[in-house]
Amino acid sequence: MVSFIDMHRGEHGVEPICNVLPIAPSTYYDHLGKRADPTRLSDRARRDAALQPEILRVKVSASFTSGGGRAMLEAPCG
């Protein structure tokens, strides 16, 4: 939803878009602030971001095998 607002805010403005969509303007602006300053992210969000390369690596390696879902479940963690 935030990316949609990003794409159309120049034409319509943030508040009018948020009046139609189920998102408060403050939520949109908070998301922008966290995108600009990653230190504002929660501990969970920072851990998720740190794990993303490993998740993608396992996902890609599992997609080249049969039973990819099982391969992802059996992949070593950590």
Backbone as numpy.savetxt, mean C-alpha at the origin, in Angstrom:
# Nx Ny Nz CAx CAy CAz Cx Cy Cz
-8.11 4.52 -3.39 -8.92 5.70 -3.39 -8.05 6.96 -3.39
-6.94 6.90 -2.66 -6.04 8.05 -2.60 -5.46 8.34 -3.98
-5.11 7.31 -4.72 -4.56 7.54 -6.06 -5.60 8.16 -6.98
-6.87 7.78 -6.82 -7.95 8.39 -7.61 -8.04 9.88 -7.29
-8.00 10.22 -6.01 -8.05 11.63 -5.62 -6.85 12.37 -6.18
-5.66 11.76 -6.11 -4.46 12.37 -6.68 -4.66 12.71 -8.15
-5.26 11.78 -8.88 -5.43 11.97 -10.33 -6.43 13.07 -10.66
-7.42 13.29 -9.80 -8.53 14.19 -10.15 -8.62 15.45 -9.30
-7.73 15.61 -8.34 -7.86 16.75 -7.44 -7.61 18.09 -8.13
-6.79 18.10 -9.16 -6.55 19.34 -9.89 -7.78 19.84 -10.61
-8.60 18.93 -11.06 -9.81 19.28 -11.81 -10.99 19.59 -10.89
-11.13 18.81 -9.80 -12.34 18.92 -8.97 -12.07 19.42 -7.56
-10.85 19.29 -7.07 -10.54 19.64 -5.69 -10.72 18.44 -4.77
-9.97 18.42 -3.68 -10.00 17.28 -2.76 -11.33 17.19 -2.03
-11.80 18.29 -1.46 -13.02 18.24 -0.65 -14.24 17.80 -1.45
-14.49 18.32 -2.66 -15.64 17.84 -3.42 -15.56 16.34 -3.75
-14.37 15.86 -4.05 -14.22 14.42 -4.34 -14.52 13.62 -3.08
-13.98 14.07 -1.94 -14.20 13.35 -0.68 -15.66 13.38 -0.25
-16.39 14.41 -0.64 -17.83 14.46 -0.33 -18.58 13.35 -1.04
-18.09 12.93 -2.19 -18.75 11.88 -2.97 -18.24 10.50 -2.56
-16.95 10.40 -2.28 -16.35 9.11 -1.90 -16.40 8.93 -0.39
-16.34 7.68 0.08 -16.37 7.44 1.53 -15.00 7.62 2.19
-14.44 8.84 2.06 -13.15 9.13 2.69 -13.17 10.59 3.14
-12.69 10.83 4.33 -12.62 12.19 4.86 -11.40 12.89 4.27
-11.51 14.18 3.98 -10.34 14.91 3.48 -9.14 14.79 4.42
-9.39 14.76 5.73 -8.27 14.64 6.67 -7.54 13.31 6.51
-8.27 12.26 6.17 -7.64 10.95 5.93 -6.74 11.03 4.70
-7.24 11.68 3.66 -6.44 11.84 2.44 -5.16 12.62 2.74
-5.29 13.74 3.44 -4.12 14.57 3.74 -3.15 13.85 4.69
-3.68 13.05 5.62 -2.81 12.27 6.50 -2.00 11.27 5.68
-2.65 10.62 4.71 -1.95 9.67 3.85 -0.84 10.37 3.06
-1.14 11.57 2.54 -0.12 12.32 1.80 1.07 12.65 2.71
0.78 13.04 3.94 1.85 13.36 4.87 2.74 12.17 5.17
2.13 11.00 5.31 2.91 9.79 5.58 3.72 9.38 4.36
3.18 9.63 3.18 3.92 9.32 1.96 5.15 10.23 1.84
4.99 11.49 2.23 6.09 12.45 2.14 7.12 12.24 3.25
6.67 11.76 4.42 7.57 11.58 5.56 7.36 10.19 6.15
8.09 9.18 5.65 7.90 7.80 6.11 8.12 7.58 7.60
8.76 8.53 8.29 8.94 8.36 9.74 7.61 8.47 10.47
6.58 8.99 9.81 5.25 9.09 10.42 4.47 7.79 10.32
5.00 6.82 9.58 4.31 5.53 9.44 4.34 4.78 10.76
3.34 3.92 10.95 3.30 3.08 12.14 4.43 2.05 12.08
4.74 1.46 13.23 5.76 0.41 13.27 5.38 -0.73 12.33
4.10 -1.09 12.32 3.62 -2.19 11.47 3.85 -1.86 10.00
3.52 -0.64 9.60 3.70 -0.24 8.20 5.17 -0.25 7.81
6.04 0.17 8.72 7.48 0.14 8.42 7.99 -1.30 8.30
7.51 -2.20 9.17 7.92 -3.62 9.07 7.41 -4.22 7.76
6.15 -3.90 7.41 5.60 -4.41 6.16 6.43 -3.95 4.96
6.81 -2.68 4.97 7.62 -2.14 3.87 8.99 -2.83 3.81
9.56 -3.11 4.97 10.87 -3.78 5.00 10.76 -5.21 4.49
9.63 -5.87 4.72 9.45 -7.26 4.30 9.02 -7.39 2.84
8.58 -6.32 2.23 8.04 -6.40 0.87 9.00 -7.02 -0.14
10.29 -6.70 -0.16 11.18 -7.36 -1.12 11.23 -8.88 -0.94
11.24 -9.34 0.30 11.28 -10.78 0.57 9.97 -11.44 0.13
8.86 -10.78 0.39 7.55 -11.31 -0.03 7.51 -11.44 -1.54
7.97 -10.42 -2.25 7.98 -10.47 -3.71 8.91 -11.57 -4.22
10.06 -11.76 -3.55 10.99 -12.80 -3.97 10.34 -14.17 -3.85
9.68 -14.43 -2.73 9.02 -15.72 -2.53 7.87 -15.89 -3.52
7.12 -14.82 -3.74 5.99 -14.88 -4.67 6.47 -15.20 -6.08
7.52 -14.55 -6.52 8.04 -14.79 -7.87 8.59 -16.20 -7.99
9.35 -16.65 -7.00 9.90 -18.01 -7.09 8.80 -19.05 -7.03
7.74 -18.80 -6.28 6.63 -19.74 -6.18 5.82 -19.78 -7.46
5.77 -18.66 -8.19 4.95 -18.62 -9.40 5.57 -19.45 -10.53
6.84 -19.80 -10.40 7.50 -20.60 -11.43 7.49 -22.10 -11.11
6.74 -22.47 -10.08 6.63 -23.89 -9.73 5.17 -24.29 -9.74
4.91 -25.59 -9.90 3.53 -26.03 -9.74 3.23 -26.05 -8.25
1.99 -25.80 -7.91 1.63 -25.72 -6.50 2.20 -24.48 -5.85
2.12 -23.34 -6.56 2.74 -22.11 -6.10 2.30 -21.68 -4.71
1.01 -21.85 -4.40 0.52 -21.47 -3.08 1.18 -22.30 -1.99
1.32 -23.58 -2.24 1.97 -24.47 -1.26 3.44 -24.07 -1.11
4.08 -23.73 -2.22 5.49 -23.33 -2.15 5.66 -22.07 -1.31
4.71 -21.15 -1.41 4.79 -19.93 -0.60 4.61 -20.26 0.87
3.69 -21.18 1.18 3.47 -21.54 2.58 4.67 -22.25 3.17
5.38 -23.01 2.35 6.51 -23.79 2.83 7.83 -23.03 2.77
7.82 -21.82 2.21 9.05 -21.04 2.10 9.56 -20.69 3.49
10.88 -20.73 3.67 11.43 -20.40 4.99 11.20 -18.93 5.32
10.82 -18.67 6.54 10.61 -17.30 7.02 11.85 -16.86 7.78
12.26 -15.63 7.50 13.37 -15.06 8.27 14.63 -15.52 7.76
